[in-house]
Amino acid sequence: MAADPPSARLAEERVDHRFKALPPDAEGLTVGELAAERRNLFTGGFTTPVLALSAESVDHNLRLLKTYAERHGLAFAPHGKTSMAPQLFDRQLDHGAWGITAAVPHQARVYRAYGVRRIFLANELVDAVALRWLAAELARDPEFRFVCYVDSVRGVELMDRALAGLAGRPVDVVVELGAGEGARTGARTEADCAAVADAVSATATLRLVGVAGYEGEVPDATPERVGAWLRRLTALAVEFDRAGRFAPDLDEIVVSAGGSAWFDTVAEVFALLPALSRPVLKLLRSGAYVSHDDGQYRDLTPFNRVPQEGALRPAFRLWAQVVSRPAPGQAFVNAGKRDAAYDLHLPEAQAVRSARDGSVRPATGITVTRLSDQHAWLETADGAGLEVGDWVGLGLSHPCTSFDKWQLIPLVEADGTVSDYIRTFF
């Protein structure tokens, strides 16, 4: 019998005041004990506001991206910064993910604490303390695989200085090609990339294993502009291979890109990559898919352009209660900036659950117009029928700033049954 994953121990954590919205009468139970009770989100003692994840939508999204990656010959390292949830990491890995992507050292430490064996860090890592921790992890666990960006000669110098004299394997790195002038990180030109690669080759502490970048930063992105940048990235891999810049002991060359908005274009361009001297790990890093959303990625998902490939389902719903109806056309619910993502779009009113009889209806004529710290301002049309005490279900935009406001999130089945609780680490 297979051993339980390290995330299984999260079920032993005690329910208490740290976790928003959980039933007060569950205090002292373990998370596993509370999950076993299979309480109903609406009648089981939960307080508002409460963020719920749809169990069915999460399962659908996991299966869809697994199928998509397999169909297009892509390996997959979803960005874990979206959820920072080890239970979801386990499910992503169970659905074929090669590893999990990180952005900063703290995230990598969380991944390691919960047994992630392969980490792709999509940043240049120049923190000496973090590099010493990484070297110790590589020395301790021969099965641990770690890859990170380099995008400057100075960065290579700092990494080499921090790692010099430490036991363990060299740190695998990929040269990051920037997405253009005014974009975020990354070496701006192919000549800059070559200089960084040569600096890596001059060290004994680093090993050049590939090239990478993030197409989501292409200025004024269109399929044509994104495709052109991706062709620069793949051409860089071809040129580095031809010039013998990759470490001679590699089993595979890494070529990586892919956020949540352009992975269809990544798949198209990566499919055209010619054969190199060694097999190529074509590594996609999209992370928002696991929950999807009702705003940013609903509008930007590549599945809008390729509907024949399937469709992701939004999994978030934030339930808040009407606490004031001070004037016709106006209402307030008790969820605000502390509870809902608001950096890209305001929440979207989607459903109303009546406080009188528990019936659920569409939130017709109800619009969120503003957020305060602990209130959402609602504008209501004639006939909206909203009353104090009703629950309003809100759709959210941008998964990355939805997960981070909740430490323990109910996983809810279609009938309202809470089947599990997702622990996050931000």
N, C-alpha and C positions, 0 to 999 in steps of 0.2 A: 504493500500500500504506500502511495506517495505521501511524503511528509507534508504537513500543512505549511503554506507560505508564511514568511515572517509577519505579513499583515494580519494573519489570523489572531495574533495576540491583541490587536486593537479591540476585539470583542470583550477583553477582560477589563477595559477601562470603565471606571465608575461614572454613572450619570450624575451630574450635579449642576450647580449654578453657572459653570463655565460655558455651557452649551445652550445657545438661544433656542427658545420655543419648545424644548422637550417637556413632557408632562411633569408638573411638580410632584405628582405622587410616584414618579419613577425614580426619585432621588435615592441613591444607594444601590440601585440595581446595576449590574454590568450592562454594557451596551449589548452584549450577546443575549442576556436575559430579556432585555426590553425588546430586542428584535424578535425573539421567540414568541413573544406575546402577540405579535402581528396586530398591533392596534390600528384603528382607522385614523387617518390624518384629521378628519373632521369631527369625530365623536370620541376619540381616544384620549382626550385631555391635553392635546397640544395647544400652545398659546400662540397668538399672532404678534408680529409677523412670523411666518414660517416658510422657508425655502424648501421646495420639493423637487426631486429628480424623478422623472418618469422611468420606471424600470424597463418598460417595453421599448421606449425610445433609445435608451442607452444601449440595450442589447442589439437593436436594429442597426444603430450607427457603428458599433463595433464590428458586426458581421459585414456591413457594406464596405467599410474601408479595407478589411481583410481581403474581400473578393476583388476590390478595385486594384489593390497593390499586386495581387497574384496575377490578375489579368494582364497587367502592364509590365510585368517583370521587375517590379520595384521592391526593394527592401524598405522597411518602415521603422523609423524611430520617432514616434509621436512626441511632441514637445510637452514635457510633464509640467512646465510652469503654468499651463492652463488650469489644471485641477489640483496639483500637488497632493494627490490622493493615492496612497499606495494600493488600496483595493482596486482602483481603476487601472493603475499600472499593471497589476497582476492580470487583470482581464484583457488589457491590450496585448500583453505578452502572450497570454493564452490564445489570442486571436492572431498570432503570427508576427507580432512586432519583433524586429531585430534587437531593439534596445529602447531606451528612453532618452530624449534630448533634454539637456539642462541649459540654463543661461548663466548661473552664478554658482560659486562653491557650495553655499548652503543647500541648494537644491540637490547637488551631487551627493552631499552627505546624507540627506534624507533618503535618496535612492539607495545608497549603500546600506543604510540601516535597515531597509526593508528588502534587501536581497537582489537588487537589480545588478545584473552581471555585465551589461554593456551600456555605457554612457557616452553620448555625443554632446560635448559642451560647445554650444554655438556662440562662443566668444573667445577672445584671446585671454588666456589665464596668466596674469603676471603677478598675482598676490603670492609672495614668498611663503607665507604661512600655509596657504591652501596648497601650494605646490609640494611642500614638505609632507602634508597630509596625504596628497595624492601618491607621492612616491612610496610612502609607507603602505598604502592600500595595494599598490601594484606589486610590492615585494611580498606582502602577506598572502595575496590570493592570485595564484598563477592563472586562474580562469577569468579574472577581471579584465575587461577590455575598455579602454578609455581613449577617446579621440577629441581633440579640441582645435579651435581656429588658431592660426597665427596670421597677422596682417601687417607686421612692421619688423624691421631689423632690430629696432630698440626692444620690442617685445621679446624677440628671440634671445637677445642678450640678457634680459631680466630673467627669463625662464631658465636659461643655461646657468646663470649665476646661482639661482635658488636651488637648482637640482644637482649642481656639481658636488661630487663626493658622496652622494646618497646612494644607498644600495637599491637594487631593483632594476627593472627594465626601463629603456628609454620611453619617454612620453610620445605617443603618436599624435601627429599634428597634420592639419590640412591647411593649405594657403587659402585665405578668404579673398575672393575677388569682389570688390565693392560694386554696388549696383548702379553707380554713376555719380556724377558731380552733384553735390548736395544731398546724397543719400546718407545712410548711416555709416556703419563700420566697413572695413575692407580696403585692401590695397586698390588704388584707383586705376592703375594701368597694368598691362601684361608685363611691362618692364619692371614695375614695382613688385609684382608677384614673383618674378624670377629672382630679384634681389633677395626677397624674403626666403625663397626656397634655397638659395645658395648659402644664406646665413644659417639655415637649419642644417644643411649638409656639413657645415664646418664645426658642428657640435657633436659631442658623444652622448648628450642627454636627451636629444630629440630625434624623432624619426619621421620623415616626410612620407605620408601614406596617401595623399590625395589633394583634391581641391574642392571648394565649397563656396556657398554664398546664399543670399536670401533675396529672391526675386520680388518679394513684396515691397522692397524699397526702390524699385525702378521708378524714376520720376515720371509722372503723368502716364502711369501704366496702362497699356493696351495689350492685347494678345501679341501684336506685332513687336512692340518694344520689349515686352517680357521675353518673347521668343528670341529676339536678337541678342539680348543679354545672356540668355541661357546657352546660345550657340557660342558666345565668347567663352563661357565657362567650360563647355565640353571641348572646345578647341584648345583651351589652356591645358586640359588634361592630356590631350593628344600630344601637344608640344612638349610638355614636361616628360612624358613617357619616351618620346623620341630622343630627347636630350639626355636621358638617363638620370633625371633628377629624383625620381622616387627611390626609396631605400631598396637596395638589391635583394633583401631577404623577405620582401613582401609576398604574401600569398594572394592578395587582392588589392586593387587600387580603389579608393573611395572617391566617388563623385556625388556630392550631396547638395540638395536645394529643397524647396517646397514648403511654403506656408499653407494656409487654409484657403487662400483666394485663387491660386494659379496652379494647383497641382496637375490640372489637365494639360497645361502647356509644358510643365516639367516632364510629364509622361511622354508627350509627343517628341520633345527635343532629345530626351535621354534615349528614346528608342532609336534615334539616328546615330548614336555614338558608335564610331567604328571600333573594331576589335583592337585591344591594346595588348601589350606584352604579357599581361596577366589578367585574370578575370576582373570584372568591374563590379563593385558593390554600389548600385544605384540607390541612394538612400534618400527617401522622402521624410520630411519632418513635421508634417501637419499635425496640429494638436487640438484645435477647437472642435473637431468633428465629434468628439466623444459625447458632448452635450448639445452641440450645435447651438442655435439661438433664434430669437424672434426679431432680429434687427440686422446687425452688421453682416453676419455670415449667411443669414437667410437671403440677403441681397447679393452677396459676393460669391457664394459657393460656386465652384466650377460645375457642379451638377445642374445648375441653371443653363449652362452652355451645352452640356452633354446629357440631356434628360434620359437618354436610353441607358445610361450607366446606373440609374437609380436616383434616389433622393434621400438626403439626411432628414431627420426629424428633430425638432426642438424638444429638449428634455427638461428645461427649467420651467417652473411656475412658482412665483412668489405669491403666497396668500397673505392678504392684509385685511384688517377689519375696519369698517366704517365707524369712526369714533365721533364724527361731527357732521351735521347737515345744516350749517348756519344760515343758508339762504337758498332760494330757488336757483338751480343751475350750478350749485357749488356743494362739494363734499370733500371730506378729508379721511384718508385711511392712515393707519399707524405704521407705515413703512416708508423709509426715506433713504437718504444717502448712506446711512449706516448699514442698510440691508440690500440695496439694489444697485446694480451697475448703472452708471449715468454718464460715463466719460465719452460715450459715442452717441447714444440715443436715450431718450427717456423711456421708462417702462411702458408697456402697451396693455391697456385693460382688455382682458379677453373673456372672462367669465365672472358671473356673480352667483354666489351660493346664499340662498335666502336664510336669514336667521329665524324665520317663522316655521318653515317646514323642511328645510334642507334641500330643496330643489335647486338645480343648477341650470342657468340660462346664459346665453351669450351676453357680453357686456355692451349691448347695443346702446349707442348714444352716450358713452362714457369715455372721456379722454383725460389722460394724465398731462397736465400742463406745466408742472413744476415740482421740484423736490426740495423739501427742507431736510434737516438732519434726520428727523423721525416722523415726518409726514409726507405723503404725496397729495398734491393738490389735484382734485378731479373737477372737470367741467362736465356737467350732466345736461343732456337735452331733455325737452319735455317728453314725458312718458318713460324715462329711464327706470323709474320705480325703485330707486336705490334708497335704502333705509339704514339708520343707525343700527349697528349689530351685524349687518350683512358682511360676508367675506367677498373680497374681490380678488380674482386670480390675475396676476400680472405676468406677461411675457417679458423677457429680459433680452437686452442686446449686449454682446461682448462677454463670452464665457470667462475670460481671464480675470475680469473685475467683478464677476458674480461669485465664483467659487471663493475668492479670497476674503469675503465678508462673513463666511460661515465655517465653523470648525467641525460641525457634525451635521450632516445633511440627510434627512430621511429619503430613502429610495422607495418610491410609492408605485404600487401597481394600479392598473386602470380603475379598479373599484375603490381606491382609497386606502387599501391595505399597505401598511409600512412593512416591507420585507427585510430591510437592512438599513444601516446608517453609514454614510461615507465620511470618513475622517480626513480632514485636510491639514496641511502643515505649511503655513505661510509665515 
